[in-house]
């Protein structure tokens, strides 16, 4: 019988996986990317305040613009070092979603292979624009909606000023439509995400945790 990966031997707690799917295209330059970087730091800081969440919440980060890139593989929050994101290029949103879905399935298989239980994963998309003209976002949207319908993940879409909310609606579940971020308050958004993940990791699912500025009122495992 395999011993398992060291990360799971040392910490066999149930996992709460979350993928941050972040737009780093050229339109995010200036204040938006600065605020996003500060929000990521706030997310880590807040999750670390909860000892159970620190063991359970796993974060991966995929950026898109000008290319799709795995910026951070899955790590527990204490190992997560928020990077300083830089911007440039177009917006390969659909390609990034496809990559995230495949990457997440691989992680779930790793959990199973090592006997680790996990809560329903979250994919959290943040964008201020629309997909590039040649980007295959429609097929990615279909895959995402099917994954939601099959309860294989929870998808949340956040539009920053300038985002094409109509396209985000076509990617999102009707029960969880995209929301427009209030100004550039990434810190508040990531504190909301932190509070939600702490609820999940403590088993307090199905409870309202949304801050007033957020549009989602319930979380679920």
Backbone as a chain_set.jsonl record, in Angstrom:
{"seq": "XXXXXXXXXXXXXXXXXXXXXXXXXXXXXXXXXXXXXXXXXXXXXXXXXXXXXXXXXXXXXXXXXXXXXXXXXXXXXXXXXXXXXXXXXXXXXXXXXXXXXXXXXXXXXXXXXXXXXXXXXXXXXXXXXXXXXXXXXXXXXXXXXXXXXXXXXXXXXXXXXXXXXXXXXXXXXXXXXXXXXXXXXXXXXXXXXXXXXXXXXXXXXXXXXXXXXXXXXXXXX", "coords": {"N": [[0.849, -1.199, 0.0], [0.646, 2.188, -0.909], [2.509, 4.821, 0.614], [1.869, 7.478, 0.293], [1.764, 10.964, -0.751], [4.103, 13.241, 0.74], [2.975, 15.718, 1.596], [0.36, 15.061, 2.215], [0.629, 13.061, 4.085], [1.739, 14.43, 6.204], [-0.263, 16.265, 6.647], [-3.304, 15.261, 6.85], [-5.84, 16.372, 6.65], [-9.232, 17.091, 5.506], [-9.627, 18.625, 2.311], [-10.141, 21.938, 0.989], [-10.328, 22.929, -1.984], [-9.454, 25.713, -4.039], [-9.434, 27.475, -7.022], [-7.938, 30.303, -8.276], [-8.667, 32.236, -10.894], [-7.282, 34.427, -12.822], [-7.418, 37.467, -14.562], [-4.859, 38.857, -16.332], [-4.423, 40.522, -18.443], [-3.561, 43.253, -20.697], [-5.351, 45.358, -20.173], [-5.719, 45.405, -17.489], [-3.792, 46.906, -16.322], [-2.055, 49.251, -14.16], [-3.957, 50.769, -11.592], [-5.938, 48.648, -11.236], [-4.446, 46.13, -11.26], [-2.71, 46.567, -9.173], [-4.454, 46.794, -6.992], [-5.525, 44.243, -7.071], [-3.289, 42.646, -6.434], [-2.913, 43.469, -3.773], [-5.284, 42.543, -2.696], [-4.97, 39.752, -2.851], [-2.967, 39.338, -0.956], [-4.407, 40.063, 1.313], [-6.277, 38.014, 1.379], [-4.75, 35.705, 2.036], [-3.822, 36.522, 4.558], [-6.211, 36.692, 6.022], [-7.334, 34.084, 5.941], [-5.405, 32.681, 7.362], [-5.959, 33.307, 9.968], [-7.665, 31.444, 10.931], [-7.293, 28.373, 12.317], [-8.14, 25.802, 11.482], [-8.953, 26.241, 8.837], [-6.508, 26.966, 7.786], [-5.211, 24.56, 7.556], [-6.818, 23.22, 5.77], [-7.72, 24.72, 3.488], [-6.776, 24.939, 0.174], [-4.941, 26.562, -2.321], [-4.75, 27.409, -5.727], [-3.377, 29.174, -8.49], [-4.174, 30.527, -11.566], [-3.225, 32.43, -14.241], [-4.193, 34.602, -16.939], [-3.225, 36.166, -19.824], [-0.623, 37.626, -21.326], [-0.65, 34.95, -22.011], [-1.869, 31.689, -20.989], [-1.173, 30.668, -17.77], [0.147, 28.663, -15.181], [0.433, 30.009, -12.29], [0.605, 29.486, -9.602], [0.84, 26.429, -8.126], [-1.292, 24.008, -6.431], [-1.367, 24.679, -3.008], [-1.405, 24.59, 0.58], [-2.739, 27.258, 2.593], [-0.825, 28.39, 4.263], [1.503, 27.961, 2.917], [1.22, 29.457, 0.713], [2.403, 32.041, -1.23], [1.645, 35.143, -2.021], [1.951, 36.325, -5.275], [3.53, 39.03, -7.107], [1.645, 40.238, -9.454], [1.916, 40.784, -12.955], [1.042, 42.577, -15.959], [-0.219, 42.268, -19.399], [-0.792, 42.001, -22.947], [-3.388, 40.06, -24.683], [-6.648, 38.533, -23.965], [-7.02, 35.478, -23.148], [-9.432, 34.003, -22.185], [-11.223, 31.766, -22.431], [-9.449, 29.653, -23.026], [-8.047, 29.643, -20.642], [-10.016, 28.838, -18.819], [-10.555, 26.243, -19.744], [-8.062, 25.069, -19.204], [-8.023, 25.32, -16.414], [-10.143, 23.631, -15.65], [-9.22, 21.087, -16.462], [-6.895, 20.946, -14.924], [-7.947, 20.977, -12.355], [-9.365, 18.54, -12.269], [-7.241, 16.772, -12.327], [-6.089, 17.319, -9.844], [-8.096, 16.496, -8.081], [-8.023, 13.768, -8.581], [-5.54, 13.208, -7.525], [-6.05, 13.657, -4.797], [-7.823, 11.505, -4.341], [-6.173, 9.321, -4.893], [-4.497, 9.444, -2.739], [-6.089, 9.072, -0.562], [-7.464, 11.272, 0.492], [-10.086, 13.248, 1.592], [-12.307, 15.658, 0.14], [-13.864, 18.881, -0.2], [-16.423, 20.268, -2.334], [-14.839, 21.697, -5.089], [-13.874, 25.15, -5.706], [-13.987, 27.529, -8.317], [-12.785, 30.589, -9.12], [-13.274, 33.303, -10.937], [-11.843, 36.298, -12.14], [-12.158, 39.152, -14.029], [-11.619, 41.943, -16.243], [-12.444, 42.407, -18.754], [-13.296, 41.201, -22.039], [-13.251, 38.001, -23.731], [-10.53, 37.321, -26.013], [-10.871, 37.798, -29.591], [-10.313, 35.41, -31.061], [-10.495, 33.472, -29.166], [-11.611, 30.39, -27.76], [-14.102, 30.62, -26.135], [-16.773, 29.798, -25.948], [-17.012, 26.961, -25.993], [-15.603, 26.412, -23.686], [-17.261, 27.642, -21.83], [-19.497, 25.985, -21.968], [-18.46, 23.575, -20.948], [-17.899, 24.412, -18.331], [-20.462, 25.033, -17.311], [-21.638, 22.506, -17.454], [-20.052, 21.097, -15.629], [-20.751, 22.414, -13.266], [-23.49, 21.747, -13.177], [-23.302, 19.041, -12.728], [-22.399, 19.024, -10.199], [-19.685, 19.103, -9.681], [-18.068, 21.193, -9.127], [-17.953, 24.604, -7.893], [-18.64, 27.62, -9.432], [-17.596, 30.955, -9.638], [-17.982, 34.162, -10.901], [-16.479, 37.27, -11.343], [-16.824, 40.507, -12.398], [-14.799, 43.196, -13.273], [-14.869, 46.766, -13.693], [-15.698, 47.399, -17.007], [-15.801, 44.805, -17.872], [-17.286, 42.218, -19.886], [-20.306, 41.527, -19.109], [-22.362, 40.039, -20.149], [-21.168, 37.899, -21.496], [-19.963, 36.674, -19.284], [-22.243, 35.849, -17.936], [-23.079, 33.818, -19.595], [-21.21, 31.916, -19.102], [-21.512, 31.347, -16.427], [-23.433, 29.649, -13.856], [-27.034, 29.731, -13.811], [-28.053, 29.93, -11.243], [-26.06, 31.185, -9.911], [-25.219, 33.905, -10.829], [-22.911, 36.153, -12.545], [-21.18, 38.786, -10.794], [-20.75, 42.345, -10.524], [-17.856, 43.928, -9.585], [-17.578, 46.152, -6.874], [-16.397, 49.1, -7.593], [-12.948, 49.027, -7.188], [-12.622, 47.194, -5.171], [-10.972, 44.868, -4.279], [-9.951, 43.81, -1.946], [-12.093, 43.592, -0.106], [-13.599, 41.705, -1.501], [-11.91, 39.442, -1.468], [-11.749, 38.994, 1.262], [-14.368, 38.247, 1.707], [-14.303, 35.824, 0.237], [-12.445, 34.428, 1.789], [-13.865, 34.225, 4.235], [-15.931, 32.576, 3.374], [-14.549, 30.207, 2.626], [-13.577, 29.471, 5.113], [-15.929, 28.851, 6.428], [-16.715, 26.589, 4.982], [-14.562, 24.802, 5.506], [-14.897, 24.378, 8.201], [-17.162, 22.966, 8.26], [-19.556, 24.309, 8.31], [-21.625, 24.611, 6.242], [-23.838, 25.958, 3.702], [-24.671, 28.294, 4.891], [-25.384, 31.775, 5.105], [-22.91, 33.973, 4.101], [-22.204, 36.178, 2.763], [-20.854, 39.399, 2.161], [-22.226, 42.738, 2.29], [-21.718, 43.962, -0.238], [-21.448, 41.878, -1.973], [-22.905, 39.472, -4.238], [-23.638, 36.85, -3.736], [-25.247, 34.666, -1.603], [-25.135, 32.185, -0.341], [-23.207, 29.323, 0.575], [-21.85, 26.143, -0.315], [-21.017, 22.717, 0.209]], "CA": [[0.0, 0.0, 0.0], [1.502, 3.364, -0.982], [2.534, 5.694, 1.782], [1.213, 8.728, -0.048], [2.629, 12.135, -0.865], [4.445, 13.808, 2.052], [2.068, 16.793, 1.996], [-0.855, 14.472, 2.762], [1.012, 12.327, 5.284], [1.931, 15.435, 7.25], [-1.521, 16.971, 6.872], [-4.355, 14.463, 6.223], [-7.149, 17.026, 6.771], [-10.028, 17.305, 4.304], [-9.184, 19.807, 1.586], [-11.069, 22.882, 0.359], [-9.542, 23.487, -3.085], [-9.973, 26.875, -4.751], [-8.589, 27.986, -8.096], [-8.094, 31.712, -8.616], [-8.475, 32.365, -12.328], [-7.108, 35.872, -12.788], [-7.131, 38.181, -15.798], [-3.676, 39.727, -16.267], [-4.249, 41.142, -19.753], [-3.083, 44.625, -20.651], [-6.347, 46.301, -19.655], [-5.678, 45.392, -16.016], [-2.622, 47.65, -15.86], [-2.295, 50.391, -13.284], [-4.611, 50.548, -10.307], [-6.574, 47.332, -11.077], [-3.537, 45.049, -10.881], [-2.194, 46.894, -7.842], [-5.489, 46.431, -6.026], [-5.632, 42.783, -7.067], [-2.158, 42.135, -5.658], [-3.192, 43.73, -2.36], [-6.368, 41.648, -2.297], [-4.415, 38.412, -2.658], [-2.284, 39.345, 0.339], [-5.452, 40.096, 2.339], [-6.875, 36.68, 1.403], [-3.882, 34.845, 2.843], [-3.81, 37.031, 5.932], [-7.47, 36.403, 6.703], [-7.49, 32.635, 6.116], [-4.453, 32.229, 8.377], [-6.503, 33.564, 11.294], [-8.454, 30.272, 11.31], [-6.345, 27.254, 12.317], [-8.667, 24.703, 10.678], [-8.89, 26.643, 7.433], [-5.105, 26.977, 7.388], [-4.85, 23.188, 7.203], [-7.725, 22.662, 4.775], [-7.853, 25.503, 2.259], [-5.678, 24.86, -0.79], [-5.077, 27.587, -3.353], [-3.957, 27.398, -6.96], [-3.612, 30.412, -9.231], [-3.944, 30.48, -13.002], [-3.38, 33.756, -14.828], [-4.332, 34.602, -18.393], [-2.869, 37.436, -20.414], [-1.032, 37.288, -22.69], [-0.755, 33.49, -22.142], [-2.403, 30.986, -19.821], [0.002, 30.27, -16.984], [-0.02, 28.199, -13.806], [1.266, 30.899, -11.487], [0.787, 28.842, -8.298], [0.244, 25.095, -7.981], [-2.049, 23.889, -5.188], [-0.667, 24.649, -1.722], [-2.204, 25.089, 1.689], [-2.628, 28.717, 2.646], [0.407, 28.811, 4.937], [2.577, 27.871, 1.934], [0.879, 30.347, -0.401], [3.097, 33.324, -1.249], [0.986, 35.938, -3.058], [2.926, 36.895, -6.198], [3.264, 40.352, -7.662], [1.193, 39.968, -10.806], [2.178, 41.771, -13.984], [0.017, 42.512, -17.001], [0.195, 42.442, -20.785], [-1.375, 41.152, -23.965], [-4.815, 39.871, -24.887], [-7.412, 37.902, -22.889], [-7.397, 34.104, -23.505], [-10.266, 33.549, -21.066], [-11.707, 30.409, -22.648], [-8.321, 28.727, -22.881], [-7.729, 29.569, -19.214], [-11.063, 28.032, -18.178], [-10.294, 24.852, -20.123], [-6.876, 24.649, -18.455], [-8.398, 25.198, -15.006], [-10.983, 22.445, -15.478], [-8.347, 19.912, -16.55], [-5.991, 20.986, -13.777], [-8.72, 20.623, -11.177], [-9.638, 17.104, -12.294], [-5.995, 16.098, -11.939], [-5.907, 17.47, -8.394], [-9.077, 15.638, -7.419], [-7.523, 12.404, -8.678], [-4.446, 13.109, -6.55], [-6.687, 13.472, -3.491], [-8.361, 10.136, -4.264], [-5.052, 8.376, -4.847], [-3.852, 9.535, -1.426], [-7.078, 8.871, 0.494], [-7.827, 12.562, 1.076], [-11.428, 13.723, 1.283], [-12.298, 17.077, -0.237], [-15.129, 19.562, -0.443], [-16.589, 20.642, -3.728], [-13.888, 22.763, -5.418], [-14.329, 26.454, -6.178], [-13.219, 28.232, -9.345], [-13.106, 31.997, -8.887], [-12.778, 34.054, -12.095], [-11.857, 37.757, -12.056], [-11.76, 39.73, -15.306], [-12.114, 43.3, -16.505], [-12.684, 42.565, -20.18], [-13.968, 40.146, -22.783], [-12.263, 37.115, -24.353], [-9.972, 37.71, -27.297], [-11.742, 37.345, -30.684], [-10.029, 34.032, -31.485], [-10.512, 32.593, -27.996], [-12.749, 29.463, -27.806], [-14.761, 30.711, -24.836], [-18.087, 29.149, -25.921], [-16.864, 25.56, -25.583], [-15.203, 26.446, -22.28], [-18.462, 27.968, -21.058], [-20.33, 24.787, -21.904], [-17.824, 22.651, -19.998], [-18.052, 24.931, -16.978], [-21.856, 24.863, -16.898], [-21.865, 21.073, -17.247], [-19.383, 20.735, -14.371], [-21.627, 22.939, -12.206], [-24.723, 20.957, -13.138], [-22.947, 17.73, -12.185], [-21.947, 19.273, -8.829], [-18.253, 18.81, -9.586], [-17.392, 22.407, -8.677], [-18.731, 25.838, -7.791], [-17.98, 28.648, -10.231], [-17.946, 32.328, -9.3], [-17.405, 35.109, -11.845], [-16.478, 38.661, -10.881], [-16.448, 41.445, -13.438], [-14.314, 44.521, -12.917], [-15.393, 47.743, -14.636], [-15.285, 47.141, -18.381], [-16.008, 43.398, -18.197], [-18.476, 41.868, -20.661], [-21.123, 40.747, -18.182], [-23.193, 39.112, -20.915], [-20.373, 36.688, -21.69], [-19.815, 36.017, -17.976], [-23.518, 35.181, -17.646], [-23.137, 32.588, -20.392], [-20.299, 30.951, -18.491], [-21.941, 31.081, -15.052], [-24.694, 28.969, -13.578], [-28.143, 30.661, -13.567], [-28.231, 30.085, -9.802], [-24.96, 31.974, -9.366], [-24.819, 34.793, -11.922], [-21.729, 36.971, -12.247], [-21.411, 40.072, -10.135], [-19.825, 43.424, -10.859], [-17.128, 44.365, -8.4], [-17.844, 47.525, -6.458], [-15.15, 49.833, -7.765], [-11.8, 48.119, -7.252], [-12.474, 46.726, -3.8], [-10.567, 43.471, -4.266], [-9.719, 43.364, -0.577], [-13.369, 43.147, 0.446], [-13.985, 40.487, -2.188], [-11.109, 38.32, -0.994], [-12.165, 38.723, 2.643], [-15.585, 37.435, 1.548], [-13.882, 34.489, -0.16], [-11.831, 33.815, 2.959], [-14.928, 33.856, 5.176], [-16.652, 31.45, 2.796], [-13.74, 29.011, 2.727], [-13.508, 29.089, 6.525], [-17.202, 28.191, 6.731], [-16.684, 25.255, 4.397], [-13.588, 23.952, 6.181], [-15.394, 24.065, 9.533], [-18.38, 22.184, 8.109], [-20.742, 25.169, 8.414], [-22.021, 24.9, 4.872], [-25.216, 26.361, 3.502], [-24.983, 29.471, 5.679], [-25.098, 33.034, 4.425], [-21.666, 34.599, 4.534], [-21.881, 37.252, 1.838], [-20.802, 40.774, 2.6], [-23.265, 43.509, 1.606], [-21.408, 44.31, -1.611], [-21.385, 40.686, -2.801], [-24.219, 39.046, -4.676], [-23.904, 35.447, -3.454], [-25.595, 34.586, -0.196], [-25.026, 30.856, 0.234], [-22.109, 28.484, 0.155], [-22.23, 24.744, -0.237], [-19.92, 21.776, 0.021]], "C": [[0.887, 1.253, 0.0], [1.394, 4.231, 0.255], [1.787, 6.985, 1.511], [2.203, 9.875, -0.127], [2.892, 12.739, 0.507], [3.467, 14.884, 2.515], [0.789, 16.259, 2.63], [-0.58, 13.622, 3.993], [1.133, 13.293, 6.459], [0.633, 16.148, 7.604], [-2.642, 16.232, 6.159], [-5.75, 15.09, 6.301], [-7.883, 17.06, 5.426], [-9.597, 18.603, 3.63], [-10.356, 20.62, 1.023], [-10.323, 23.534, -0.794], [-10.234, 24.681, -3.746], [-8.949, 27.294, -5.803], [-8.941, 29.446, -8.333], [-7.701, 31.876, -10.079], [-8.464, 33.862, -12.645], [-6.687, 36.445, -14.139], [-5.923, 39.094, -15.583], [-3.38, 40.327, -17.641], [-3.919, 42.619, -19.587], [-4.051, 45.616, -20.04], [-6.375, 46.352, -18.132], [-4.524, 46.214, -15.465], [-3.018, 48.82, -14.97], [-2.964, 49.998, -11.985], [-5.268, 49.173, -10.178], [-5.618, 46.238, -10.625], [-2.921, 45.312, -9.515], [-3.189, 46.479, -6.76], [-5.642, 44.917, -5.936], [-4.501, 42.157, -6.263], [-2.377, 42.323, -4.155], [-4.305, 42.819, -1.845], [-5.891, 40.233, -2.044], [-3.704, 38.303, -1.314], [-3.299, 39.329, 1.478], [-6.116, 38.735, 2.49], [-6.043, 35.741, 2.269], [-3.942, 35.245, 4.308], [-5.073, 36.62, 6.688], [-7.665, 34.907, 6.936], [-6.591, 32.123, 7.232], [-4.958, 32.458, 9.795], [-7.3, 32.372, 11.815], [-7.565, 29.036, 11.195], [-6.83, 26.086, 11.461], [-8.579, 25.022, 9.196], [-7.448, 26.634, 6.93], [-4.635, 25.598, 6.953], [-5.627, 22.672, 6.001], [-7.755, 23.408, 3.444], [-6.594, 25.368, 1.404], [-5.962, 25.828, -1.937], [-4.176, 27.263, -4.537], [-4.323, 28.655, -7.732], [-3.218, 30.222, -10.686], [-4.198, 31.874, -13.55], [-3.513, 33.63, -16.338], [-4.178, 36.012, -18.929], [-1.367, 37.676, -20.249], [-1.177, 35.782, -22.931], [-1.432, 32.931, -20.893], [-1.222, 30.396, -19.06], [-0.415, 29.787, -15.601], [0.944, 29.001, -12.941], [1.542, 30.315, -10.113], [0.081, 27.495, -8.315], [-0.476, 25.034, -6.637], [-1.118, 23.802, -3.974], [-1.648, 25.059, -0.638], [-1.846, 26.556, 1.918], [-1.352, 29.187, 3.334], [1.604, 28.776, 3.986], [2.371, 28.815, 0.748], [1.607, 31.69, -0.25], [2.483, 34.16, -2.364], [2.021, 36.586, -3.978], [2.59, 38.34, -6.533], [2.926, 40.157, -9.134], [1.528, 41.13, -11.737], [1.218, 41.545, -15.144], [0.618, 42.659, -18.391], [-0.598, 41.541, -21.714], [-2.884, 41.082, -23.976], [-5.43, 39.071, -23.741], [-7.864, 36.497, -23.289], [-8.252, 33.438, -22.42], [-10.735, 32.109, -21.234], [-10.62, 29.372, -22.475], [-7.952, 28.552, -21.414], [-8.751, 28.709, -18.471], [-10.851, 26.55, -18.483], [-9.113, 24.292, -19.322], [-7.243, 24.402, -16.997], [-9.22, 23.941, -14.754], [-10.141, 21.17, -15.519], [-7.438, 19.816, -15.323], [-6.701, 20.55, -12.506], [-9.028, 19.131, -11.135], [-8.402, 16.31, -11.902], [-5.776, 16.174, -10.43], [-6.874, 16.577, -7.628], [-8.627, 14.174, -7.467], [-6.375, 12.18, -7.7], [-4.997, 12.924, -5.142], [-7.14, 12.019, -3.325], [-7.244, 9.124, -4.13], [-4.385, 8.347, -3.48], [-4.843, 9.437, -0.266], [-7.509, 10.144, 1.2], [-9.234, 12.956, 0.637], [-11.372, 15.212, 0.953], [-13.716, 17.592, -0.432], [-15.215, 19.935, -1.922], [-15.679, 21.831, -4.065], [-14.58, 24.044, -5.89], [-13.403, 26.936, -7.283], [-13.707, 29.675, -9.332], [-12.464, 32.825, -9.991], [-12.911, 35.554, -11.86], [-11.349, 38.309, -13.376], [-12.321, 41.13, -15.468], [-12.458, 43.489, -17.98], [-13.517, 41.453, -20.773], [-12.903, 39.243, -23.389], [-11.743, 37.695, -25.665], [-10.827, 37.14, -28.425], [-11.538, 35.898, -31.096], [-10.13, 33.019, -30.354], [-11.754, 31.705, -28.008], [-13.56, 29.464, -26.511], [-16.091, 29.97, -24.792], [-17.996, 27.693, -25.475], [-16.435, 25.471, -24.121], [-16.394, 26.733, -21.388], [-19.363, 26.75, -20.905], [-19.762, 23.774, -20.91], [-18.03, 23.109, -18.564], [-19.484, 24.734, -16.476], [-22.182, 23.395, -16.634], [-21.238, 20.614, -15.93], [-20.202, 21.213, -13.176], [-22.854, 22.065, -12.057], [-24.49, 19.577, -12.531], [-22.369, 17.818, -10.776], [-20.474, 18.894, -8.631], [-17.439, 20.017, -9.134], [-18.419, 23.507, -8.471], [-17.952, 26.916, -8.532], [-18.523, 30.021, -9.863], [-17.239, 33.25, -10.285], [-17.57, 36.528, -11.318], [-15.997, 39.541, -12.031], [-15.97, 42.762, -12.842], [-14.852, 45.478, -13.98], [-14.813, 47.527, -16.035], [-15.504, 45.71, -18.807], [-17.29, 43.206, -19.006], [-19.342, 40.945, -19.809], [-22.018, 39.759, -18.916], [-22.457, 37.804, -21.166], [-20.204, 35.945, -20.369], [-21.096, 35.3, -17.567], [-23.62, 33.862, -18.4], [-22.195, 31.513, -19.867], [-20.832, 30.475, -17.15], [-23.237, 30.283, -14.993], [-25.802, 29.997, -13.365], [-28.374, 30.91, -12.081], [-27.145, 30.946, -9.17], [-24.432, 32.899, -10.452], [-23.593, 35.621, -11.549], [-22.115, 38.254, -11.543], [-20.381, 41.083, -10.616], [-19.172, 43.898, -9.58], [-17.405, 45.833, -8.133], [-16.549, 48.323, -6.521], [-13.994, 48.865, -7.963], [-11.538, 47.521, -5.874], [-12.163, 45.228, -3.766], [-10.379, 42.963, -2.849], [-11.016, 42.832, 0.041], [-13.803, 41.832, -0.188], [-13.219, 39.286, -1.668], [-11.376, 38.012, 0.483], [-13.463, 37.913, 2.637], [-15.23, 35.997, 1.191], [-13.271, 33.747, 1.017], [-12.88, 33.352, 3.957], [-15.696, 32.641, 4.674], [-15.861, 30.156, 2.926], [-13.61, 28.544, 4.169], [-14.795, 28.404, 6.956], [-17.192, 26.761, 6.205], [-15.767, 24.337, 5.187], [-14.024, 23.574, 7.592], [-16.68, 23.24, 9.486], [-19.653, 22.992, 8.19], [-21.189, 25.593, 7.031], [-23.477, 25.321, 4.814], [-25.632, 27.567, 4.304], [-24.611, 30.733, 4.915], [-23.829, 33.65, 4.987], [-21.326, 35.818, 3.686], [-21.827, 38.598, 2.536], [-21.816, 41.58, 1.794], [-22.981, 43.782, 0.15], [-21.408, 43.105, -2.54], [-22.788, 40.2, -3.126], [-24.546, 37.6, -4.39], [-24.136, 35.284, -1.969], [-25.369, 33.236, 0.448], [-23.762, 30.174, -0.264], [-22.544, 27.047, 0.338], [-21.001, 23.887, -0.405], [-20.191, 20.899, -1.196]], "O": [[1.79, 1.362, 0.83], [0.329, 4.357, 0.86], [1.14, 7.529, 2.406], [3.329, 9.78, 0.361], [2.0, 12.75, 1.355], [3.157, 14.96, 3.704], [0.195, 16.919, 3.483], [-1.448, 13.473, 4.853], [0.683, 13.002, 7.567], [0.454, 16.586, 8.74], [-2.923, 16.52, 4.996], [-6.742, 14.408, 6.043], [-7.266, 17.059, 4.361], [-9.244, 19.57, 4.305], [-11.395, 20.081, 0.642], [-9.734, 24.599, -0.609], [-11.442, 24.66, -3.982], [-7.762, 27.447, -5.513], [-10.102, 29.784, -8.562], [-6.545, 31.677, -10.45], [-9.521, 34.489, -12.727], [-5.739, 35.976, -14.768], [-5.964, 39.997, -14.747], [-2.227, 40.607, -17.966], [-3.987, 43.167, -18.487], [-3.629, 46.611, -19.45], [-6.989, 47.247, -17.551], [-4.298, 46.219, -14.255], [-4.146, 49.311, -15.014], [-2.585, 49.012, -11.352], [-5.175, 48.565, -9.112], [-5.937, 45.489, -9.701], [-2.64, 44.37, -8.774], [-2.814, 45.889, -5.746], [-5.864, 44.373, -4.854], [-4.736, 41.229, -5.489], [-2.062, 41.436, -3.362], [-4.272, 42.377, -0.696], [-6.362, 39.579, -1.114], [-3.827, 37.295, -0.619], [-3.086, 38.664, 2.492], [-6.48, 38.34, 3.597], [-6.581, 35.059, 3.14], [-4.095, 34.398, 5.188], [-5.007, 36.243, 7.858], [-8.111, 34.502, 8.009], [-6.981, 31.22, 7.973], [-4.434, 31.86, 10.735], [-7.583, 32.294, 13.01], [-7.13, 28.686, 10.098], [-6.026, 25.444, 10.784], [-8.179, 24.178, 8.393], [-7.203, 26.325, 5.764], [-3.767, 25.474, 6.089], [-5.153, 21.787, 5.288], [-7.811, 22.782, 2.386], [-5.486, 25.649, 1.863], [-7.079, 25.898, -2.45], [-3.012, 26.897, -4.379], [-5.449, 29.142, -7.639], [-2.099, 29.817, -11.003], [-5.273, 32.437, -13.344], [-3.013, 32.681, -16.942], [-4.903, 36.928, -18.539], [-0.899, 37.906, -19.134], [-1.757, 35.372, -23.936], [-1.55, 33.613, -19.875], [-0.377, 29.712, -19.637], [-1.23, 30.422, -14.931], [2.135, 28.694, -12.876], [2.579, 30.598, -9.513], [-1.134, 27.427, -8.498], [-0.29, 25.913, -5.795], [-0.212, 22.971, -3.922], [-2.607, 25.785, -0.899], [-0.791, 27.028, 1.493], [-0.846, 30.267, 3.025], [2.598, 29.468, 4.207], [3.244, 28.951, -0.11], [1.436, 32.384, 0.751], [2.766, 33.918, -3.538], [2.885, 37.324, -3.503], [1.483, 38.807, -6.265], [3.812, 39.938, -9.96], [1.436, 42.298, -11.359], [0.653, 40.462, -15.295], [1.757, 43.094, -18.567], [-1.026, 40.454, -21.325], [-3.574, 41.908, -23.378], [-4.826, 38.938, -22.677], [-9.001, 36.336, -23.733], [-7.849, 32.442, -21.819], [-10.657, 31.316, -20.295], [-10.836, 28.333, -21.851], [-7.589, 27.457, -20.984], [-8.382, 27.936, -17.586], [-10.955, 25.705, -17.594], [-9.173, 23.168, -18.824], [-6.831, 23.402, -16.408], [-9.015, 23.257, -13.751], [-10.333, 20.274, -14.698], [-7.243, 18.737, -14.762], [-6.129, 19.841, -11.678], [-8.959, 18.519, -10.069], [-8.506, 15.289, -11.222], [-5.329, 15.207, -9.814], [-6.496, 15.968, -6.627], [-8.828, 13.429, -6.508], [-6.245, 11.103, -7.116], [-4.47, 12.121, -4.373], [-6.873, 11.387, -2.303], [-7.345, 8.176, -3.351], [-3.777, 7.346, -3.103], [-4.481, 9.689, 0.884], [-7.88, 10.11, 2.373], [-9.53, 12.991, -0.557], [-10.496, 15.933, 1.432], [-14.632, 16.847, -0.778], [-14.222, 19.92, -2.65], [-15.744, 22.862, -3.396], [-15.702, 24.022, -6.396], [-12.185, 26.775, -7.2], [-14.895, 29.943, -9.511], [-11.25, 33.031, -9.989], [-13.963, 36.029, -11.431], [-10.242, 37.983, -13.804], [-13.364, 41.464, -14.906], [-12.735, 44.608, -18.412], [-14.341, 40.841, -20.093], [-11.76, 39.67, -23.549], [-12.433, 38.461, -26.337], [-11.455, 36.097, -28.242], [-12.503, 35.221, -31.449], [-9.877, 31.832, -30.561], [-12.853, 32.207, -28.242], [-13.691, 28.427, -25.861], [-16.514, 29.546, -23.717], [-18.81, 27.238, -24.671], [-16.852, 24.563, -23.402], [-16.531, 26.143, -20.316], [-19.924, 26.514, -19.835], [-20.504, 23.186, -20.124], [-18.304, 22.296, -17.681], [-19.69, 24.314, -15.337], [-22.916, 23.078, -15.699], [-21.837, 19.825, -15.2], [-20.331, 20.496, -12.185], [-23.221, 21.684, -10.946], [-25.381, 19.014, -11.895], [-21.906, 16.82, -10.222], [-20.075, 18.429, -7.564], [-16.262, 19.887, -8.798], [-19.59, 23.365, -8.822], [-16.759, 27.107, -8.296], [-19.734, 30.23, -9.785], [-16.03, 33.135, -10.484], [-18.657, 36.931, -10.902], [-14.906, 39.344, -12.567], [-16.65, 43.365, -12.013], [-15.25, 45.037, -15.059], [-13.596, 47.479, -16.217], [-15.406, 45.41, -19.997], [-18.261, 43.942, -18.83], [-19.136, 39.731, -19.789], [-22.394, 38.734, -18.347], [-23.043, 36.726, -21.063], [-20.293, 34.718, -20.335], [-21.04, 34.253, -16.921], [-24.189, 32.896, -17.891], [-22.372, 30.331, -20.16], [-20.625, 29.321, -16.775], [-24.02, 30.249, -15.942], [-25.539, 31.051, -12.787], [-28.839, 31.984, -11.699], [-27.284, 31.389, -8.03], [-23.321, 32.705, -10.945], [-23.276, 35.769, -10.369], [-23.236, 38.745, -11.679], [-19.288, 40.723, -11.055], [-19.851, 44.229, -8.608], [-17.459, 46.649, -9.054], [-15.71, 48.239, -5.624], [-14.061, 47.98, -8.816], [-10.39, 47.362, -5.459], [-12.966, 44.423, -3.294], [-10.627, 41.787, -2.582], [-11.032, 41.756, 0.638], [-14.314, 40.946, 0.498], [-13.803, 38.225, -1.448], [-11.236, 36.862, 0.901], [-13.643, 37.009, 3.452], [-15.781, 35.057, 1.764], [-13.548, 32.565, 1.22], [-12.809, 32.235, 4.47], [-16.07, 31.772, 5.462], [-16.42, 29.122, 3.291], [-13.542, 27.341, 4.422], [-14.761, 27.475, 7.762], [-17.61, 25.833, 6.899], [-16.147, 23.211, 5.508], [-13.573, 22.561, 8.127], [-17.224, 22.861, 10.523], [-20.742, 22.419, 8.143], [-21.143, 26.773, 6.682], [-24.25, 25.079, 5.741], [-26.824, 27.855, 4.401], [-23.634, 30.749, 4.167], [-23.692, 33.827, 6.198], [-20.272, 36.427, 3.871], [-22.653, 38.898, 3.397], [-22.225, 41.146, 0.717], [-23.917, 43.834, -0.648], [-21.373, 43.267, -3.76], [-23.74, 40.475, -2.395], [-25.628, 37.139, -4.757], [-23.316, 35.716, -1.158], [-25.404, 33.135, 1.675], [-23.306, 30.417, -1.381], [-23.498, 26.766, 1.064], [-20.049, 24.277, -1.082], [-19.379, 20.035, -1.526]]}, "num_chains": 1, "name": "protein.A"}
